[in-house]
Amino acid sequence: MLSMILVCAAVVMCLGVARVGLASVLRTRAENAADSVALAAADQLALGNGSAAAKQVAAEVAHDNGAKLLECDCEGSAAEVAVELDLDVPIAGFPAIQGRSRAEVGS
C-alpha cells in the first residue's frame, strides 16, 4: 500500500515538473516570435516603407513563427508588437501564451 502511494506521489510530481517545463518553453517561444516580428517591422520602417508595410510584414512574420499578431504600433522609428501563440491543441489550464517586444530604428 505504501509503495502505491509513493508511486502515485512520484507520478504527480513528474507531471508538475513537466507542466512547469512546458510553460517555460511556450513563454520563450512567444517572446522569440515577438522579437522576430518587432525586428521585421522595424526593418520596414528603416527602409522607409511606412507603417502599412511594417504591419503587413509583421503579420506575415508572426504567422511564419506560429503566432498571431495581436497588436502592432509601427509609427515613426519604433515598432511595438504583441503576439499570441497559435496552439494546435489547447492545453488545459494554460491561458493564451502571449509575448511583447519593441524594436527601434537607430540613426
Backbone torsions as a table, in degrees:
resi	resn	phi	psi	omega
1	MET	NA	-43.4	179.8
2	LEU	-63.8	-38.9	179.7
3	SER	-65.8	-35.3	177.5
4	MET	-65.7	-40.1	178.6
5	ILE	-65.1	-42.8	178.9
6	LEU	-64.9	-40.0	178.1
7	VAL	-64.3	-44.2	178.6
8	CYS	-62.3	-42.4	178.8
9	ALA	-63.3	-40.4	179.0
10	ALA	-65.2	-40.4	178.9
11	VAL	-64.2	-44.3	179.1
12	VAL	-62.4	-41.8	179.0
13	MET	-65.1	-40.8	178.4
14	CYS	-64.2	-41.1	177.6
15	LEU	-64.4	-37.7	177.3
16	GLY	-64.0	-43.5	178.5
17	VAL	-64.6	-41.1	178.9
18	ALA	-63.5	-39.0	-179.8
19	ARG	-66.0	-42.2	177.6
20	VAL	-64.5	-40.8	177.4
21	GLY	-63.1	-42.1	178.8
22	LEU	-63.9	-42.3	178.8
23	ALA	-61.2	-40.4	179.6
24	SER	-65.4	-43.5	179.9
25	VAL	-64.9	-44.2	-179.4
26	LEU	-65.7	-38.9	178.4
27	ARG	-64.1	-42.2	178.6
28	THR	-64.3	-41.1	177.2
29	ARG	-61.2	-41.1	179.5
30	ALA	-65.9	-41.8	179.4
31	GLU	-67.0	-40.0	177.6
32	ASN	-64.8	-40.9	177.7
33	ALA	-63.1	-43.0	179.4
34	ALA	-63.5	-40.3	177.6
35	ASP	-61.5	-44.8	179.7
36	SER	-62.4	-42.5	-178.8
37	VAL	-65.3	-44.9	-179.4
38	ALA	-64.0	-40.9	179.1
39	LEU	-65.9	-39.3	179.0
40	ALA	-65.8	-41.3	178.8
41	ALA	-66.7	-42.0	178.8
42	ALA	-64.8	-33.7	177.5
43	ASP	-62.4	-42.0	177.7
44	GLN	-64.5	-38.1	177.5
45	LEU	-65.9	-39.4	-179.9
46	ALA	-66.3	-32.1	178.7
47	LEU	-78.7	-6.7	178.7
48	GLY	81.8	19.8	-177.0
49	ASN	-82.7	-7.9	175.1
50	GLY	89.8	172.3	-175.1
51	SER	-67.4	-39.7	-178.4
52	ALA	-63.9	-43.4	178.5
53	ALA	-66.4	-37.8	179.3
54	ALA	-63.7	-41.7	179.4
55	LYS	-67.3	-38.4	179.5
56	GLN	-65.3	-46.7	179.1
57	VAL	-64.1	-38.0	178.8
58	ALA	-60.0	-43.7	179.4
59	ALA	-64.6	-39.9	179.3
60	GLU	-66.2	-43.8	-179.2
61	VAL	-67.6	-37.5	176.9
62	ALA	-60.6	-45.5	179.0
63	HIS	-61.7	-42.5	179.6
64	ASP	-63.4	-25.0	-179.9
65	ASN	-96.6	11.5	177.5
66	GLY	73.8	31.9	-178.9
67	ALA	-133.5	171.0	177.7
68	LYS	-119.9	132.6	178.9
69	LEU	-75.4	119.9	178.9
70	LEU	-94.3	-38.3	-173.5
71	GLU	-150.5	138.6	176.9
72	CYS	-143.7	107.9	176.2
73	ASP	-103.3	92.8	-175.7
74	CYS	-113.4	80.6	-178.6
75	GLU	-126.0	144.3	176.3
76	GLY	65.3	-119.2	-176.4
77	SER	-115.3	15.8	-178.0
78	ALA	-134.3	147.9	175.8
79	ALA	-124.4	121.9	177.6
80	GLU	-119.6	124.3	-173.2
81	VAL	-129.7	158.7	171.7
82	ALA	-134.4	132.8	179.8
83	VAL	-128.6	160.8	176.4
84	GLU	-131.0	133.0	179.5
85	LEU	-67.1	139.6	173.0
86	ASP	-91.1	101.2	177.7
87	LEU	-88.2	127.2	179.9
88	ASP	-61.0	-42.7	-179.4
89	VAL	-121.3	119.0	178.3
90	PRO	-60.6	137.8	-178.3
91	ILE	-101.0	120.7	-177.0
92	ALA	-57.4	132.2	177.8
93	GLY	89.2	-8.5	178.7
94	PHE	-101.9	126.6	173.2
95	PRO	-73.8	178.1	176.6
96	ALA	-59.7	132.4	-178.0
97	ILE	-89.6	116.3	-176.5
98	GLN	-122.1	155.3	176.2
99	GLY	-138.3	149.9	178.3
100	ARG	-129.6	148.5	177.7
101	SER	-156.3	160.2	178.3
102	ARG	-138.7	135.9	175.3
103	ALA	-130.9	139.1	-178.1
104	GLU	-123.8	139.6	179.4
105	VAL	-80.0	124.6	177.4
106	GLY	-82.8	158.7	-179.5
107	SER	-99.5	NA	NA
